[in-house]
Amino acid sequence: MGHVVAFTGGGTGGHVFPGLAVIEALRDYDITDVCWIGSARGVEREIAESWGVPFYAVPAGKLRRYFSLYTFLDAFRVPAGFLMALYRLRKISPAFVFSKGGYVTVPVIAAARVLGIPCYTHDSDLDPGLATKLNSRMVDKVLVAYEQSKDYFASGLRAKVLVTGNPVRRAISAGDATRGREFLGLGAERRPVLLFLGGSLGATEINDLVGGALARLRERCCVVHQTGKQGGNLDEVRTSSEAIAEPTTPSYYAAPFFASEYPDILAAADLVVCRAGAGTVWELAVTGKPALLIPLGLQGSRGDQIRNAELYAAGGAAKVLPSGKTTVETLLAEIWEVLDDPDALPRMSAAARSFAGADAAMLIAGMIRCEIYGTLSDGDRGWYPDTACDTSMNGTTNNDASAGER
């Protein structure tokens, strides 16, 4: 086999961006030959190719915990995905496969196991998803973000579960507030910057709240709003904002999706209102951003965002507002409470940074190098422990100590 590292994952940006963070870190270990395997219908193709990562598609059947007529159709896609994954992996001949989650990863990991290719799976949430649970029986190691996550696995599997934290792209921590303010056209504006994020696909609930609160928010804040590519009610929100627009005061900036400018916009934000996907939570943590979290409720998820939000807020980095029950008035009251307390933002920011812990991307990249080469290059040992290559064998990482504090 060659020294290609094949990544797999998809469905949402949260199953892709952390993998890209690991790809960045692998370059520090002189591993640059990578590819991505995902669904042709998912967001992963666009994201991977925008990073210059070769992309290979496999059929993917969604894994559901509930009955749906689509389950019958997807039942045929799963074996088709496995056969295509076998073909892809034989042709690519990777030295290692890294799964970042999502139902598309199951046939890829199954094919890797059949072919004898070493593989890891990583889950960003407090409690692992169904794909991770299925993959956990086939991979060499299961990487998780939190010490508490180990409890969600069967006792016979816990020996290969390692706590690494969540990988975050370097561009996120390198965001520049001055550049962000310039991009938003804020100039000398000194009002607090309030950033609303609906995720890569959007969040109708958050868009509705922005539309209802915008007039009052703009009296005191500069509002920045990522509506999402499928935000649902974007035209209505835009109409609301245009009706009260003040051309000389750039106090509302909206776009479907922030791409390369996102790290700078995040750096410029004083307070963030968003969902509680694991990737978003860790981006807030590494940048020290106070947040009001509106996690996706049980109607639209398995409750993972609720548990992510509660864990993050427990340390004081955020407040949690319940999805489906948060009104415009409730949201405004929470925002004013934070902004009116001069100690709140610094206190929440410090709590956020303490949550992030060690550099998960570098940790995982080091483990992958050890799987491929059996050792780290000499130049890396100053950063990484001498026992790094034992990590994949003994179930201990240099993040375990901090994980219990999260």
C-alpha positions as a Python dict, from the first residue, in 0.01 Angstrom:
ca = {
    (1, 'M'): (0, 0, 0),
    (2, 'G'): (101, 359, -57),
    (3, 'H'): (97, 636, 199),
    (4, 'V'): (-234, 789, 96),
    (5, 'V'): (-469, 877, 383),
    (6, 'A'): (-834, 842, 283),
    (7, 'F'): (-1088, 1048, 475),
    (8, 'T'): (-1459, 974, 480),
    (9, 'G'): (-1754, 1161, 624),
    (10, 'G'): (-2039, 1381, 520),
    (11, 'G'): (-2398, 1490, 532),
    (12, 'T'): (-2321, 1820, 704),
    (13, 'G'): (-2022, 2050, 739),
    (14, 'G'): (-1977, 1917, 1091),
    (15, 'H'): (-1871, 1583, 944),
    (16, 'V'): (-1621, 1747, 709),
    (17, 'F'): (-1449, 2053, 857),
    (18, 'P'): (-1290, 1867, 1153),
    (19, 'G'): (-1143, 1621, 903),
    (20, 'L'): (-995, 1910, 708),
    (21, 'A'): (-832, 2027, 1032),
    (22, 'V'): (-660, 1687, 1057),
    (23, 'I'): (-550, 1714, 693),
    (24, 'E'): (-388, 2048, 779),
    (25, 'A'): (-205, 1892, 1072),
    (26, 'L'): (-88, 1594, 866),
    (27, 'R'): (110, 1834, 650),
    (28, 'D'): (328, 1907, 953),
    (29, 'Y'): (416, 1538, 950),
    (30, 'D'): (495, 1548, 575),
    (31, 'I'): (179, 1358, 483),
    (32, 'T'): (15, 1543, 197),
    (33, 'D'): (-134, 1266, -17),
    (34, 'V'): (-496, 1257, 94),
    (35, 'C'): (-841, 1208, -56),
    (36, 'W'): (-1203, 1222, 57),
    (37, 'I'): (-1472, 957, 8),
    (38, 'G'): (-1831, 1069, 50),
    (39, 'S'): (-2177, 1090, -96),
    (40, 'A'): (-2226, 1252, -434),
    (41, 'R'): (-2535, 1425, -290),
    (42, 'G'): (-2375, 1565, 22),
    (43, 'V'): (-2200, 1892, 102),
    (44, 'E'): (-1872, 1706, 142),
    (45, 'R'): (-1791, 1708, -231),
    (46, 'E'): (-1809, 2086, -261),
    (47, 'I'): (-1615, 2144, 60),
    (48, 'A'): (-1341, 1889, -13),
    (49, 'E'): (-1288, 2003, -370),
    (50, 'S'): (-1274, 2367, -258),
    (51, 'W'): (-976, 2261, -45),
    (52, 'G'): (-811, 2088, -337),
    (53, 'V'): (-874, 1743, -186),
    (54, 'P'): (-953, 1473, -446),
    (55, 'F'): (-1309, 1346, -398),
    (56, 'Y'): (-1454, 1003, -472),
    (57, 'A'): (-1826, 934, -446),
    (58, 'V'): (-1996, 622, -316),
    (59, 'P'): (-2371, 551, -289),
    (60, 'A'): (-2499, 617, 61),
    (61, 'G'): (-2812, 496, 234),
    (62, 'K'): (-2923, 695, 536),
    (63, 'L'): (-2924, 509, 866),
    (64, 'R'): (-3253, 583, 1040),
    (65, 'R'): (-3369, 510, 1394),
    (66, 'Y'): (-3732, 550, 1282),
    (67, 'F'): (-3958, 406, 1013),
    (68, 'S'): (-3967, 579, 675),
    (69, 'L'): (-4057, 474, 323),
    (70, 'Y'): (-3712, 595, 222),
    (71, 'T'): (-3561, 325, 441),
    (72, 'F'): (-3668, 68, 184),
    (73, 'L'): (-3489, 254, -96),
    (74, 'D'): (-3182, 320, 115),
    (75, 'A'): (-3159, -49, 198),
    (76, 'F'): (-3034, -102, -158),
    (77, 'R'): (-2786, 184, -140),
    (78, 'V'): (-2597, 40, 157),
    (79, 'P'): (-2468, -275, -21),
    (80, 'A'): (-2409, -69, -335),
    (81, 'G'): (-2204, 171, -126),
    (82, 'F'): (-2002, -114, 18),
    (83, 'L'): (-1919, -253, -326),
    (84, 'M'): (-1825, 89, -459),
    (85, 'A'): (-1615, 156, -147),
    (86, 'L'): (-1432, -172, -208),
    (87, 'Y'): (-1361, -61, -563),
    (88, 'R'): (-1249, 288, -457),
    (89, 'L'): (-1020, 164, -182),
    (90, 'R'): (-861, -102, -400),
    (91, 'K'): (-788, 161, -663),
    (92, 'I'): (-664, 429, -420),
    (93, 'S'): (-476, 177, -204),
    (94, 'P'): (-460, 399, 106),
    (95, 'A'): (-235, 328, 400),
    (96, 'F'): (-500, 451, 642),
    (97, 'V'): (-870, 546, 652),
    (98, 'F'): (-1006, 814, 886),
    (99, 'S'): (-1382, 844, 938),
    (100, 'K'): (-1539, 1168, 1057),
    (101, 'G'): (-1894, 1038, 1085),
    (102, 'G'): (-2215, 1035, 889),
    (103, 'Y'): (-2395, 740, 736),
    (104, 'V'): (-2176, 745, 423),
    (105, 'T'): (-1882, 625, 635),
    (106, 'V'): (-2027, 286, 727),
    (107, 'P'): (-1974, 112, 390),
    (108, 'V'): (-1630, 274, 360),
    (109, 'I'): (-1516, 150, 702),
    (110, 'A'): (-1663, -195, 631),
    (111, 'A'): (-1469, -210, 304),
    (112, 'A'): (-1149, -94, 477),
    (113, 'R'): (-1187, -370, 734),
    (114, 'V'): (-1234, -634, 464),
    (115, 'L'): (-923, -507, 287),
    (116, 'G'): (-719, -498, 608),
    (117, 'I'): (-661, -122, 598),
    (118, 'P'): (-612, 32, 946),
    (119, 'C'): (-881, 287, 1030),
    (120, 'Y'): (-1005, 520, 1304),
    (121, 'T'): (-1341, 683, 1353),
    (122, 'H'): (-1394, 1015, 1533),
    (123, 'D'): (-1717, 1150, 1681),
    (124, 'S'): (-1747, 1513, 1782),
    (125, 'D'): (-2062, 1490, 1994),
    (126, 'L'): (-2088, 1405, 2359),
    (127, 'D'): (-2288, 1095, 2268),
    (128, 'P'): (-2187, 910, 1951),
    (129, 'G'): (-2412, 884, 1649),
    (130, 'L'): (-2543, 561, 1500),
    (131, 'A'): (-2275, 551, 1230),
    (132, 'T'): (-2000, 579, 1492),
    (133, 'K'): (-2154, 301, 1698),
    (134, 'L'): (-2163, 75, 1394),
    (135, 'N'): (-1811, 172, 1291),
    (136, 'S'): (-1677, 124, 1643),
    (137, 'R'): (-1688, -254, 1602),
    (138, 'M'): (-1482, -242, 1282),
    (139, 'V'): (-1217, 25, 1343),
    (140, 'D'): (-886, 4, 1527),
    (141, 'K'): (-958, 306, 1746),
    (142, 'V'): (-1257, 522, 1832),
    (143, 'L'): (-1170, 886, 1900),
    (144, 'V'): (-1408, 1100, 2105),
    (145, 'A'): (-1420, 1456, 2227),
    (146, 'Y'): (-1502, 1401, 2594),
    (147, 'E'): (-1414, 1163, 2874),
    (148, 'Q'): (-1787, 1118, 2938),
    (149, 'S'): (-1831, 989, 2582),
    (150, 'K'): (-1668, 658, 2676),
    (151, 'D'): (-1976, 565, 2877),
    (152, 'Y'): (-2185, 544, 2559),
    (153, 'F'): (-1989, 244, 2431),
    (154, 'A'): (-2021, -118, 2536),
    (155, 'S'): (-1770, -219, 2801),
    (156, 'G'): (-1596, -452, 2558),
    (157, 'L'): (-1518, -162, 2322),
    (158, 'R'): (-1400, 98, 2572),
    (159, 'A'): (-1039, -17, 2562),
    (160, 'K'): (-1006, 126, 2213),
    (161, 'V'): (-1190, 453, 2285),
    (162, 'L'): (-952, 750, 2317),
    (163, 'V'): (-1028, 1107, 2425),
    (164, 'T'): (-874, 1354, 2181),
    (165, 'G'): (-1101, 1656, 2179),
    (166, 'N'): (-1238, 1798, 1855),
    (167, 'P'): (-1015, 1911, 1566),
    (168, 'V'): (-1061, 2274, 1459),
    (169, 'R'): (-920, 2430, 1144),
    (170, 'R'): (-625, 2661, 1201),
    (171, 'A'): (-793, 2940, 1010),
    (172, 'I'): (-1053, 2963, 1287),
    (173, 'S'): (-803, 3049, 1560),
    (174, 'A'): (-613, 3274, 1316),
    (175, 'G'): (-915, 3495, 1251),
    (176, 'D'): (-848, 3867, 1269),
    (177, 'A'): (-1111, 4099, 1419),
    (178, 'T'): (-983, 4402, 1228),
    (179, 'R'): (-1015, 4221, 895),
    (180, 'G'): (-1359, 4101, 998),
    (181, 'R'): (-1478, 4452, 1075),
    (182, 'E'): (-1339, 4575, 744),
    (183, 'F'): (-1519, 4298, 556),
    (184, 'L'): (-1846, 4389, 727),
    (185, 'G'): (-1794, 4759, 656),
    (186, 'L'): (-1815, 4854, 1023),
    (187, 'G'): (-1549, 5124, 1004),
    (188, 'A'): (-1539, 5321, 1327),
    (189, 'E'): (-1861, 5160, 1454),
    (190, 'R'): (-1818, 5069, 1821),
    (191, 'R'): (-2146, 4900, 1903),
    (192, 'P'): (-2116, 4532, 1999),
    (193, 'V'): (-2116, 4286, 1709),
    (194, 'L'): (-2383, 4020, 1741),
    (195, 'L'): (-2333, 3717, 1515),
    (196, 'F'): (-2624, 3486, 1429),
    (197, 'L'): (-2529, 3150, 1275),
    (198, 'G'): (-2782, 2911, 1128),
    (199, 'G'): (-2528, 2651, 1020),
    (200, 'S'): (-2426, 2568, 664),
    (201, 'L'): (-2783, 2473, 569),
    (202, 'G'): (-2958, 2736, 777),
    (203, 'A'): (-3199, 2738, 1069),
    (204, 'T'): (-3549, 2871, 1009),
    (205, 'E'): (-3605, 2915, 1382),
    (206, 'I'): (-3302, 3141, 1420),
    (207, 'N'): (-3395, 3334, 1105),
    (208, 'D'): (-3745, 3388, 1247),
    (209, 'L'): (-3599, 3520, 1572),
    (210, 'V'): (-3367, 3756, 1384),
    (211, 'G'): (-3656, 3887, 1176),
    (212, 'G'): (-3865, 3957, 1485),
    (213, 'A'): (-3588, 4113, 1692),
    (214, 'L'): (-3393, 4297, 1424),
    (215, 'A'): (-3540, 4644, 1468),
    (216, 'R'): (-3460, 4650, 1840),
    (217, 'L'): (-3125, 4477, 1801),
    (218, 'R'): (-3003, 4735, 1552),
    (219, 'E'): (-3066, 5012, 1801),
    (220, 'R'): (-2782, 4878, 2016),
    (221, 'C'): (-2584, 4628, 1809),
    (222, 'C'): (-2432, 4556, 1471),
    (223, 'V'): (-2609, 4239, 1358),
    (224, 'V'): (-2431, 3986, 1136),
    (225, 'H'): (-2646, 3702, 1010),
    (226, 'Q'): (-2555, 3378, 831),
    (227, 'T'): (-2894, 3271, 704),
    (228, 'G'): (-2791, 2934, 559),
    (229, 'K'): (-2828, 2808, 205),
    (230, 'Q'): (-3164, 2654, 295),
    (231, 'G'): (-3271, 2913, 548),
    (232, 'G'): (-3634, 2889, 441),
    (233, 'N'): (-3742, 3243, 521),
    (234, 'L'): (-3444, 3446, 400),
    (235, 'D'): (-3653, 3674, 175),
    (236, 'E'): (-3881, 3761, 464),
    (237, 'V'): (-3588, 3845, 691),
    (238, 'R'): (-3425, 4052, 419),
    (239, 'T'): (-3748, 4244, 363),
    (240, 'S'): (-3764, 4317, 734),
    (241, 'S'): (-3407, 4443, 742),
    (242, 'E'): (-3442, 4655, 427),
    (243, 'A'): (-3754, 4821, 563),
    (244, 'I'): (-3561, 4964, 857),
    (245, 'A'): (-3225, 5004, 691),
    (246, 'E'): (-3013, 5309, 761),
    (247, 'P'): (-2782, 5343, 460),
    (248, 'T'): (-2517, 5533, 653),
    (249, 'T'): (-2501, 5279, 937),
    (250, 'P'): (-2400, 4924, 843),
    (251, 'S'): (-2581, 4766, 1135),
    (252, 'Y'): (-2713, 4457, 954),
    (253, 'Y'): (-2511, 4227, 731),
    (254, 'A'): (-2664, 3904, 598),
    (255, 'A'): (-2534, 3629, 370),
    (256, 'P'): (-2640, 3268, 304),
    (257, 'F'): (-2298, 3135, 399),
    (258, 'F'): (-1968, 3275, 523),
    (259, 'A'): (-1671, 3096, 368),
    (260, 'S'): (-1310, 3217, 384),
    (261, 'E'): (-1422, 3533, 561),
    (262, 'Y'): (-1588, 3338, 844),
    (263, 'P'): (-1285, 3320, 1081),
    (264, 'D'): (-1241, 3697, 1064),
    (265, 'I'): (-1613, 3759, 1117),
    (266, 'L'): (-1611, 3524, 1416),
    (267, 'A'): (-1309, 3707, 1557),
    (268, 'A'): (-1496, 4037, 1525),
    (269, 'A'): (-1805, 3908, 1707),
    (270, 'D'): (-1868, 3997, 2071),
    (271, 'L'): (-2155, 3752, 2121),
    (272, 'V'): (-2271, 3459, 1905),
    (273, 'V'): (-2623, 3318, 1880),
    (274, 'C'): (-2627, 2977, 1713),
    (275, 'R'): (-2714, 2609, 1719),
    (276, 'A'): (-2498, 2369, 1918),
    (277, 'G'): (-2342, 2135, 1668),
    (278, 'A'): (-2018, 1997, 1807),
    (279, 'G'): (-1802, 2168, 1546),
    (280, 'T'): (-1960, 2505, 1616),
    (281, 'V'): (-1920, 2464, 1991),
    (282, 'W'): (-1548, 2390, 1958),
    (283, 'E'): (-1493, 2680, 1719),
    (284, 'L'): (-1649, 2902, 1984),
    (285, 'A'): (-1423, 2747, 2245),
    (286, 'V'): (-1090, 2788, 2066),
    (287, 'T'): (-1174, 3150, 1983),
    (288, 'G'): (-1310, 3229, 2329),
    (289, 'K'): (-1650, 3346, 2206),
    (290, 'P'): (-1940, 3385, 2450),
    (291, 'A'): (-2259, 3238, 2310),
    (292, 'L'): (-2630, 3194, 2342),
    (293, 'L'): (-2699, 2841, 2218),
    (294, 'I'): (-3031, 2732, 2070),
    (295, 'P'): (-2972, 2359, 2019),
    (296, 'L'): (-3175, 2168, 1767),
    (297, 'G'): (-3459, 2002, 1955),
    (298, 'L'): (-3576, 1643, 1970),
    (299, 'Q'): (-3821, 1703, 1686),
    (300, 'G'): (-3535, 1739, 1439),
    (301, 'S'): (-3250, 1543, 1595),
    (302, 'R'): (-3154, 1271, 1838),
    (303, 'G'): (-3086, 1533, 2105),
    (304, 'D'): (-2709, 1547, 2058),
    (305, 'Q'): (-2706, 1926, 2028),
    (306, 'I'): (-2896, 1960, 2355),
    (307, 'R'): (-2634, 1755, 2537),
    (308, 'N'): (-2348, 1940, 2363),
    (309, 'A'): (-2496, 2272, 2468),
    (310, 'E'): (-2556, 2169, 2829),
    (311, 'L'): (-2198, 2043, 2867),
    (312, 'Y'): (-2050, 2359, 2715),
    (313, 'A'): (-2272, 2591, 2919),
    (314, 'A'): (-2195, 2407, 3243),
    (315, 'G'): (-1854, 2574, 3254),
    (316, 'G'): (-2000, 2921, 3208),
    (317, 'A'): (-1909, 2977, 2842),
    (318, 'A'): (-2267, 3000, 2719),
    (319, 'K'): (-2633, 3009, 2803),
    (320, 'V'): (-2880, 2760, 2658),
    (321, 'L'): (-3217, 2866, 2516),
    (322, 'P'): (-3462, 2583, 2439),
    (323, 'S'): (-3554, 2528, 2077),
    (324, 'G'): (-3921, 2578, 2000),
    (325, 'K'): (-3978, 2769, 2322),
    (326, 'T'): (-3752, 3070, 2276),
    (327, 'T'): (-3948, 3380, 2181),
    (328, 'V'): (-3819, 3710, 2045),
    (329, 'E'): (-3870, 3866, 2387),
    (330, 'T'): (-3682, 3585, 2561),
    (331, 'L'): (-3393, 3617, 2318),
    (332, 'L'): (-3372, 3993, 2360),
    (333, 'A'): (-3380, 3964, 2739),
    (334, 'E'): (-3090, 3716, 2735),
    (335, 'I'): (-2886, 3933, 2499),
    (336, 'W'): (-2938, 4248, 2704),
    (337, 'E'): (-2853, 4060, 3025),
    (338, 'V'): (-2514, 3962, 2882),
    (339, 'L'): (-2436, 4296, 2720),
    (340, 'D'): (-2545, 4502, 3022),
    (341, 'D'): (-2311, 4314, 3256),
    (342, 'P'): (-1957, 4449, 3199),
    (343, 'D'): (-1806, 4130, 3345),
    (344, 'A'): (-2017, 3882, 3150),
    (345, 'L'): (-1836, 3876, 2816),
    (346, 'P'): (-1482, 3848, 2964),
    (347, 'R'): (-1598, 3581, 3209),
    (348, 'M'): (-1771, 3375, 2940),
    (349, 'S'): (-1474, 3414, 2705),
    (350, 'A'): (-1231, 3277, 2965),
    (351, 'A'): (-1461, 2982, 3030),
    (352, 'A'): (-1480, 2911, 2657),
    (353, 'R'): (-1103, 2897, 2612),
    (354, 'S'): (-1060, 2664, 2909),
    (355, 'F'): (-1305, 2423, 2748),
    (356, 'A'): (-1101, 2364, 2431),
    (357, 'G'): (-801, 2184, 2581),
    (358, 'A'): (-512, 2058, 2367),
    (359, 'D'): (-470, 2071, 1988),
    (360, 'A'): (-683, 1774, 1883),
    (361, 'A'): (-590, 1798, 1515),
    (362, 'M'): (-218, 1765, 1588),
    (363, 'L'): (-281, 1483, 1831),
    (364, 'I'): (-484, 1284, 1579),
    (365, 'A'): (-241, 1358, 1295),
    (366, 'G'): (44, 1226, 1509),
    (367, 'M'): (-147, 907, 1578),
    (368, 'I'): (-212, 857, 1207),
    (369, 'R'): (156, 904, 1126),
    (370, 'C'): (245, 646, 1388),
    (371, 'E'): (-2, 400, 1235),
    (372, 'I'): (159, 446, 894),
    (373, 'Y'): (530, 476, 980),
    (374, 'G'): (549, 336, 1332),
    (375, 'T'): (724, 652, 1453),
    (376, 'L'): (718, 1029, 1445),
    (377, 'S'): (985, 1218, 1256),
    (378, 'D'): (1264, 1342, 1483),
    (379, 'G'): (1169, 1703, 1433),
    (380, 'D'): (824, 1646, 1576),
    (381, 'R'): (926, 1502, 1910),
    (382, 'G'): (969, 1843, 2067),
    (383, 'W'): (593, 1896, 2042),
    (384, 'Y'): (469, 1543, 2076),
    (385, 'P'): (549, 1306, 2365),
    (386, 'D'): (812, 1037, 2308),
    (387, 'T'): (542, 782, 2384),
    (388, 'A'): (313, 920, 2113),
    (389, 'C'): (327, 610, 1900),
    (390, 'D'): (213, 405, 2198),
    (391, 'T'): (-105, 614, 2212),
    (392, 'S'): (-292, 394, 1967),
    (393, 'M'): (-200, 90, 2175),
    (394, 'N'): (-249, 194, 2535),
    (395, 'G'): (-569, 400, 2519),
    (396, 'T'): (-416, 715, 2666),
    (397, 'T'): (-386, 1059, 2510),
    (398, 'N'): (-237, 1384, 2629),
    (399, 'N'): (-590, 1524, 2632),
    (400, 'D'): (-727, 1283, 2890),
    (401, 'A'): (-629, 1499, 3184),
    (402, 'S'): (-809, 1805, 3058),
    (403, 'A'): (-1109, 1613, 2929),
    (404, 'G'): (-1244, 1555, 3276),
    (405, 'E'): (-1260, 1928, 3334),
    (406, 'R'): (-1497, 1992, 3043),
}
